[in-house]
Amino acid sequence: MTSHDAPNLKSFSHRADWLAARARLSPGKTALIDTLCGRRAVSYGDWNASANRTARYFSQKLGVTPGDRVAVLAKNRVEYLDTWFALGKIGGVLQNLNWRLSKRELAALIADAGPTVLVYDDACAELAAFLADTSALKTVAFDEPLPGSLSFSERDDFSPETLTGIDLPAEAPWVICYTGGSTGLPKGALLSHRAIFANAVNTVFSWGLRDDDVALLNAPLFHTGGLNVLTAPLVCAGATTVVTAGFNVEETFDAVESGGVTVFFGVPTMFIEMQRHPRWKSADFSRVRFVISGGAPCPLPVFEAFWEKNVDFKTGYGLTEAGPNTFWLPPDQVRTKPGAVGYPLWSVEVKTARPAGDECAADETGELRIRGPHVFSGYWNNSEATNAAFDADGWLRTGDLAARDADGCYRILGRLKEMFISGGENVFPSEIESVLHEFEPVGEAAVIGIADAKWGEVGAAFVALKSDSLATESEVLSFCREKLAAYKIPKRIVFLEALPKTGANKIDKLALRRLIEE
């Protein structure tokens, strides 16, 4: 395993038992609402007891020791969260697997991280059986166990009393979270106890999270957004998480209107689906303090629809390797700086850099670079990628393009790799996508750059129309001409019934590129 020391942070040991600490401070406070079990309320005291049983089960029954990896292949559920925090108690490392991957892809990740245990649910039983046959894994079933598997319910035989905690170095890994893997095998980002704690504290302080907040967890737990945008920070704050199996638009409306949700996080495709739903017009968002959109640039019409409901809808920014929470936009600037991500959080340093590493001037576009205690430790067993991720001064190279205004407020312009150059002009797909979403018939849209003999590169737009709408290519292009410079107008429009999505509900631009290349 390789790691990269966080800049300006001395190594220290600490007790990593978050739930024991929270159970001492607010044992009766509701920690979780389990929508998979009739909206069962779980207090911090009860959650700590369940995680203690799980921790003893993993260490005493399954032999998990500090540094051992435990893979989980399952949809969101309370037992998944029990597993994550139990591993924190005993120094184990969560490998959160994307259940949307193929057998071959999952086998490669298992071989890469070398977990000793695989925990799975009914929906992933076939995948788990395949992985068990191809590796020396102990398998544990959240639900009905397959032949040769153990049952997670055996944890009930173990004591719920708080464990005698172990001291862990702050740099000890708690999660190996695999990146998207746009080329080759995804890289396993090591999220240490230090990084997860720093992200949680940064978020609570800078976002103003309170112990009376209620957040909806419908982002997948195989993604850093599910783990760290709100879930871990809410434990730090002593607030409440509503646990769902995943994004469901009806369930989201129910949680907002009658479930007491005050804050929630999602990706743009989720919000677009909500606004296309019949319940949108009448939905009551009066309890919601703010909504964070992340994972991809969000079209301006989506913001405006939330603002009409008096909701502070704003853009978040992060990546698996940093946080993922990095910025905050104050409420009084939400409408004056739409789409801006805001200002760096409590202990975060950011800058926009030119290729040589020197800092950009105000309003100049450059690569966003980040430094701070919330930054990851490096990539699992990949020193070459780790070294490439940081510059000589310890700044994380994000690969994202950004600009800061004269006030020091940052705006993300897109991925460095997604920007294309048409006739010598830089073109940012997010700007074109936002315009396409302003066109009433358009339900979803995405833009990529493709090779062109005359201009070098031009834009190709993929469009999914609303179910009750009609529009032609010429109508789409005519609308774009009213809003965009000529060099930004897509030279090709591809209509699809729906745009392909990744496991984290982002639009899958690699799949779109394959459609063009076929």
Buried (B, 14 or more C-beta within 10 A) or exposed (E): BBBBEBBEBEEEEBEBBBBBBBBEEBBEBBBBBBBBEEEEEBBBBBBBBBBBBBBBBBBEBBEBEBEBBBBBBBBBBBBBBBBBBBBBBBBBBBBBBBBEBEEEBBBBBBEBBBBBBBBBBBBBBEBBBBBBEEBEBBBBBBBEBBEEBBEBBBBEEBEBEBBEBBEBBBBBBBBBBBBBBEEEBBBBBBBBBBBBBBBBBBBBBBBBBBEEBBBBBBBBBBBBBBBBBBBBBBBBBBBBBBBBBBBBBEBBBBBBBEBBBBBBBBBBBBBBBBBBBEBBEEBEBEBBBBBBBBBBBBBBBBBEBBBEBEBBBBBBBBBBBBBBBBBBBEEEBBEEBBBBBBBBBBBBBBBBBEEEBEEBEEEEBBBBBBBBBBBBBBBBBBEEBBEEBBBEEBBBBBBBBBBBEEEEBBBBBBBBEBBBEBEEEBBBBBBBBBBBBBBEBBBBBBBBBBEBEEBBBBBBBBBBBEEEEEBEBEEBBEBBEEBBEEBBBBBBBBEBEEBBBBBBBBBBBEEBBEEEEE
